[in-house]
Amino acid sequence: MRILIVYGTTEGQTRKIAEFVADIVREHGHEAALFDASAVAETAPARCQAAILAGSVHMGRYQSALVHHARAWHEQLNAMPSVFISVSLSAAGNDPHERSEIDEIAQTMLRDTGWHADATLHAAGALKFTQYDFFKRWIMRAIAKQHQADASKDSDTEYTDWSAVKAFVESFLAKLPTGDSTKAG
Ligand SMILES: Cc1cc2nc3c(=O)[nH]c(=O)nc-3n(C[C@H](O)[C@H](O)[C@H](O)COP(=O)(O)O)c2cc1C
């Protein structure tokens, strides 16, 4: 089966997650069609039988290119198995308020685009102080403090729970219809 994987990223963590997802997809005998949302053809879903979209939250929003494609493709996505991976710093903590806020951000995006994803994973992202400009550094120190993350050092910290991402993707793959000749095992 050919599986479309499209990601929106600003500092690169969601690209890293999408590449990890593509590796799992291939390990399970499928073909991974992996694209950055800012450089994917409008026709990309046409040759795919399932889809995984991923985007990261910046000031309460996902990348506009990702949202654009979710909206433009919603009918095709709704006609195939599809899931969403939402990457944020809020997903790194256990605060129920933050968790419900981040889920509301994801559900609002899905509602606004008309895409009915079969499931959403809230994946923890990363703090990348080495990549931030002055303003991002300032914003992220404040956000990191709210999350009790260590923003005192100007280094990068990865919060992504790779085993949770793997479990989510493998559960999605296990539910795909079988019988496709390209699927091994
Ligand atoms: C300027 C900025 C704003 C952010 N805003 C939010 C936010 O509103 N909520 C949140 O949970 N995380 C927020 N984050 C954390 C990002 O979602 C996290 O760093 C993620 O790993 C970024 O993924 P990316 O590298 O794929 O862009 C923000 C990060 C930056 C740099």
The ligand as a Gaussian input file, in Angstrom:
#p B3LYP/6-31G(d) Opt

LIG

0 1
 C        7.561000      30.610000      18.515000
 C        7.039000      29.288000      19.043000
 C        5.717000      29.201000      19.476000
 C        5.217000      28.001000      20.006000
 N        3.917000      27.938000      20.423000
 C        3.458000      26.800000      21.014000
 C        2.120000      26.721000      21.498000
 O        1.310000      27.644000      21.343000
 N        1.744000      25.593000      22.141000
 C        2.584000      24.526000      22.324000
 O        2.201000      23.536000      22.930000
 N        3.852000      24.543000      21.825000
 C        4.303000      25.655000      21.176000
 N        5.580000      25.701000      20.679000
 C        6.415000      24.487000      20.778000
 C        6.510000      23.752000      19.421000
 O        5.279000      23.167000      19.080000
 C        7.610000      22.699000      19.548000
 O        8.841000      23.368000      19.714000
 C        7.673000      21.772000      18.352000
 O        8.676000      20.801000      18.581000
 C        7.985000      22.512000      17.047000
 O        7.986000      21.581000      15.990000
 P        8.760000      21.873000      14.624000
 O       10.216000      21.857000      14.951000
 O        8.377000      20.740000      13.729000
 O        8.269000      23.177000      14.110000
 C        6.072000      26.861000      20.102000
 C        7.397000      26.950000      19.635000
 C        7.881000      28.145000      19.116000
 C        9.311000      28.220000      18.635000

